[in-house]
Amino acid sequence: MEDKAFDAGLYVDQVSLLLDLPIKSEYRDGVVANFERIMAIANLVNSFPLPEDIEAAPVFEP
């Protein structure tokens, strides 16, 4: 599989068409910027290694 960089602008355009959810041109840059931020945060979370023996907690208790 070829590694391609995530193009947030293309993603926003394609998904807005798929969902029939038009995005006004004055809001598009902000939507794209937010998806770029989401990608950066997701990459940080996904890059954190988890041990194989870790189990999810059935109940969260702070």
C-alpha positions in Angstrom: 0.0 0.0 0.0 1.3 3.4 -0.9 1.7 5.9 1.9 0.0 9.2 1.0 -0.2 12.3 3.1 -3.6 13.1 4.5 -5.2 16.0 2.6 -7.7 17.6 4.9 -9.0 19.9 2.2 -9.7 17.1 -0.1 -11.2 15.0 2.7 -13.6 17.8 3.7 -14.7 18.4 0.1 -15.4 14.7 -0.5 -17.1 14.0 2.7 -19.3 17.1 2.4 -20.4 15.8 -1.0 -21.0 12.3 0.4 -23.1 13.5 3.3 -24.8 16.1 1.2 -23.7 18.7 3.7 -22.6 21.8 1.9 -20.0 23.9 3.6 -20.0 27.7 2.8 -16.8 29.0 1.4 -16.3 31.4 4.4 -16.3 28.4 6.8 -14.3 25.9 4.7 -10.8 27.0 5.8 -11.9 26.7 9.5 -13.3 23.2 8.9 -10.1 22.1 7.2 -8.0 23.6 10.0 -10.0 21.7 12.6 -9.5 18.4 10.7 -5.8 19.1 10.5 -5.8 19.6 14.3 -7.8 16.4 14.8 -5.3 14.5 12.7 -2.4 15.8 14.7 -4.0 14.8 18.0 -5.0 11.4 16.6 -1.4 10.8 15.5 -0.1 11.6 18.9 -2.6 9.2 20.6 -2.0 6.4 18.1 1.8 6.7 18.4 1.6 5.9 22.1 2.7 2.2 22.6 0.4 0.0 24.6 1.5 -3.2 26.2 -0.1 -6.4 24.8 -1.4 -7.4 28.3 -3.3 -4.2 29.0 -7.0 -4.6 29.6 -9.7 -1.9 29.3 -11.3 -0.9 32.6 -15.0 -1.9 32.7 -15.8 1.1 34.9 -14.0 4.4 35.1 -13.5 5.7 38.6 -11.5 8.9 38.9 
